[in-house]
């Protein structure tokens, strides 16, 4: 499934937690790419990721916990 992460509305976003979330839920995401995606998202630009069907529910939970607005692009 593809998700478009639109913004992070947390008052004080935790970069380490965001990076870890990217590594855990996004398919094919390594540490350096996760850091880059974190920076892009916090700069206000949307980020598109692909999530495995096996991790869909934990992905939604992580996104809500980190106050990330998202939209489903492809199911």
trRosetta pair geometry for C-beta under 8 A, 3 or more apart (Angstrom, degrees):
i j d omega theta_ij theta_ji phi_ij phi_ji
1 50 7.1 151 77 -157 36 62
1 51 5.1 -26 68 63 90 93
1 53 6.6 108 -15 -84 99 65
1 56 6.2 59 25 -103 142 110
1 72 6.7 -40 177 -147 114 100
1 74 6.3 -173 -152 95 53 67
1 75 5.4 -3 -122 -135 104 40
2 48 6.3 4 -176 -174 106 99
2 49 7.2 169 -151 88 61 37
2 50 5.3 -35 -96 -100 72 71
2 51 7.6 162 -97 16 21 76
2 72 7.6 111 83 -168 58 57
2 73 4.2 -51 102 66 106 114
2 74 4.2 42 31 39 107 99
3 48 7.2 169 88 -150 45 54
3 49 5.6 -12 60 61 92 84
3 50 7.8 161 18 -98 72 23
3 51 5.9 33 -5 -10 115 119
3 59 7.3 -173 -19 154 154 134
3 63 7.9 -114 173 -81 157 152
3 70 5.1 -2 -179 -176 113 128
3 71 7.2 152 -159 76 67 38
3 72 6.1 -43 -105 -107 71 50
3 73 6.5 178 -106 6 15 92
4 46 5.4 6 178 178 96 126
4 47 7.5 156 -160 79 51 38
4 48 5.3 -23 -103 -98 69 78
4 70 6.3 153 79 -160 50 71
4 71 4.9 -12 58 59 104 89
4 72 7.9 -163 18 -82 81 5
4 73 5.2 95 -27 -50 100 111
5 8 7.9 15 167 -56 111 81
5 41 5.8 -24 117 -115 125 123
5 46 6.3 161 81 -160 52 68
5 47 4.6 -11 56 61 108 90
5 48 7.5 -167 17 -79 74 26
5 49 6.6 29 -15 5 111 108
5 63 7.4 -142 -113 -128 102 115
5 68 5.5 -29 -150 175 106 122
5 69 7.5 117 -166 80 56 51
5 70 5.0 -34 -105 -100 54 95
6 46 5.2 -23 -116 -106 45 101
6 68 7.8 141 47 174 65 72
6 69 4.4 -51 62 100 112 100
6 70 6.2 -177 3 -96 85 32
6 71 6.5 61 -41 -6 116 95
7 41 7.3 152 -132 -174 31 81
7 44 6.7 4 -115 -136 99 56
7 46 7.6 -56 -48 -88 61 69
7 68 7.3 -178 93 -150 37 57
7 69 5.0 15 52 39 80 113
8 13 5.0 54 133 -100 137 136
8 18 7.0 -30 -102 -102 154 135
8 41 5.6 73 -21 146 113 109
8 42 6.1 -30 39 -92 133 65
8 66 6.6 -48 -137 143 106 96
8 67 6.0 85 -169 95 65 86
8 68 5.1 -27 -100 -98 73 75
8 69 7.8 -151 -77 14 25 74
9 67 4.5 -111 66 158 78 112
9 68 7.6 173 13 -92 76 24
9 69 6.4 67 -21 -27 112 102
10 13 4.5 120 71 -84 118 66
10 14 7.4 -56 124 1 160 73
10 66 6.3 -68 -41 177 134 57
10 67 4.0 147 -59 50 77 134
13 18 6.3 20 172 -40 109 133
13 42 5.8 -156 74 -109 155 111
13 66 7.4 54 -140 -176 87 93
13 67 7.8 -123 -98 63 85 111
14 17 3.9 44 101 18 119 115
14 18 6.4 161 89 -16 63 84
14 66 7.4 -111 47 -130 95 97
15 18 5.6 -56 -146 37 32 112
15 19 6.2 34 156 -21 67 106
15 38 5.6 97 -154 159 79 138
15 42 7.2 -30 -98 -46 92 154
16 19 5.8 -53 -148 35 29 112
16 20 6.4 28 154 -17 63 108
17 20 5.7 -54 -146 38 31 112
17 21 6.3 37 153 -24 64 105
17 66 6.2 -179 124 -103 116 115
18 21 5.6 -53 -149 33 31 114
18 22 6.6 33 153 -19 64 102
18 38 4.4 121 112 -126 119 108
18 41 6.9 -154 -175 70 139 138
18 42 7.5 132 81 -50 175 109
18 66 6.1 127 -90 -161 76 147
19 22 5.8 -53 -154 32 31 111
19 23 6.6 29 151 -17 64 107
19 31 7.4 40 173 -154 114 66
19 34 4.7 97 -160 134 71 109
19 35 5.4 15 -119 -84 122 60
19 38 4.9 -44 -72 -46 75 148
20 23 5.7 -56 -150 37 33 112
20 24 6.2 27 155 -17 67 111
20 34 7.7 90 -57 163 16 146
21 24 5.9 -62 -145 40 28 108
21 25 6.1 -10 172 10 68 113
21 62 4.7 157 -138 168 112 131
21 63 7.7 134 179 -71 139 54
21 66 6.1 -66 -45 -28 164 154
22 25 7.0 -75 -133 49 20 84
22 26 5.1 -12 -171 8 64 128
22 29 5.2 -129 151 161 87 154
22 33 7.7 -145 144 110 131 79
22 34 3.8 159 92 -139 124 93
22 37 5.2 145 -128 77 153 134
22 38 6.4 -118 -14 -55 141 88
22 49 7.1 -142 -139 -103 82 150
23 26 7.2 -35 -86 43 11 94
23 29 5.5 -142 -108 106 41 108
23 30 7.4 22 -118 -163 93 17
23 31 6.4 13 -93 -89 129 56
23 34 4.7 -26 -55 -78 82 159
24 55 7.4 -178 146 -159 78 146
24 58 7.6 -89 140 129 117 124
24 62 7.1 169 82 -88 126 164
25 49 7.3 70 107 134 95 143
25 51 5.4 -18 165 -121 93 103
25 52 7.9 -146 -168 26 54 82
25 55 5.3 -173 -132 137 71 134
25 58 6.7 -158 -96 103 104 92
25 59 4.1 119 -151 -104 136 93
25 62 6.0 -152 -39 48 140 150
26 29 3.8 58 90 -23 113 139
26 34 7.3 169 45 -98 131 90
26 37 7.6 54 -18 54 170 175
26 49 4.1 -81 -114 -164 112 126
26 50 6.6 87 -157 58 72 53
26 51 6.6 -63 -102 -84 44 66
27 49 7.7 143 27 173 69 84
27 50 4.7 -48 37 96 114 99
27 51 6.7 172 -20 -111 92 17
27 52 5.5 118 -73 -50 108 85
28 50 7.4 30 27 59 106 113
29 33 5.3 -135 -152 91 69 118
29 34 5.1 88 162 -68 112 91
29 37 7.3 -43 -141 4 124 148
29 49 7.2 -8 -61 -139 134 115
30 33 5.2 85 53 18 72 104
30 34 6.8 -131 98 -10 32 95
31 34 5.6 -56 -145 35 27 113
31 35 6.5 28 156 -20 63 104
32 35 5.7 -50 -151 33 33 112
32 36 6.5 33 151 -18 64 105
33 36 5.5 -53 -149 37 35 114
33 37 6.2 36 153 -19 67 105
34 37 5.8 -53 -145 38 31 111
34 38 6.4 38 152 -24 63 104
35 38 5.6 -51 -151 31 31 116
35 39 6.6 31 152 -17 63 104
36 39 5.8 -55 -153 35 32 111
36 40 6.4 32 151 -19 65 106
37 40 5.6 -52 -146 36 34 114
37 41 6.2 34 156 -19 66 106
37 47 5.1 95 -161 -149 94 149
37 49 7.3 60 -155 -73 152 113
38 41 6.0 -58 -149 37 28 109
38 42 6.3 18 157 -11 64 112
39 42 6.0 -62 -144 43 28 106
39 43 6.2 30 156 -23 64 108
40 43 5.8 -58 -150 34 28 112
40 45 5.0 -67 177 69 84 113
40 47 5.5 114 98 -77 120 110
41 45 7.0 -97 -91 69 28 64
41 46 7.7 28 -111 -140 70 23
41 47 5.0 -54 -71 -9 95 129
41 68 7.5 -19 -175 -129 139 114
48 73 6.8 11 -137 -15 108 156
51 55 5.9 -120 -177 83 93 99
51 56 6.0 113 128 -95 124 61
51 59 4.7 9 -144 -82 147 168
52 55 4.8 67 65 18 95 99
52 56 7.5 -119 95 -42 51 71
53 56 5.9 -15 -155 -30 39 116
55 58 5.1 -63 -165 53 74 108
55 59 5.3 86 132 -36 89 100
56 59 5.6 -57 -148 31 27 115
56 60 6.7 25 158 -17 63 102
57 60 5.9 -50 -150 33 34 110
57 61 6.5 35 151 -18 64 107
58 61 5.4 -53 -147 39 37 116
58 62 6.2 40 154 -21 68 105
59 62 5.8 -55 -147 36 29 110
59 63 6.3 29 155 -19 64 107
60 63 5.8 -56 -147 36 30 111
60 64 6.4 28 157 -16 65 106
61 64 6.0 -57 -150 37 28 108
61 65 6.3 28 154 -21 64 111
62 65 5.7 -56 -145 37 30 113
62 66 6.3 10 162 -3 66 112
63 66 6.3 -67 -144 47 26 97
63 68 4.5 -91 -158 65 78 110
63 70 5.5 -40 -167 -6 148 136
64 67 7.6 27 -178 -76 33 34
64 68 7.8 -84 -58 43 20 74
72 75 6.0 29 167 -68 128 87
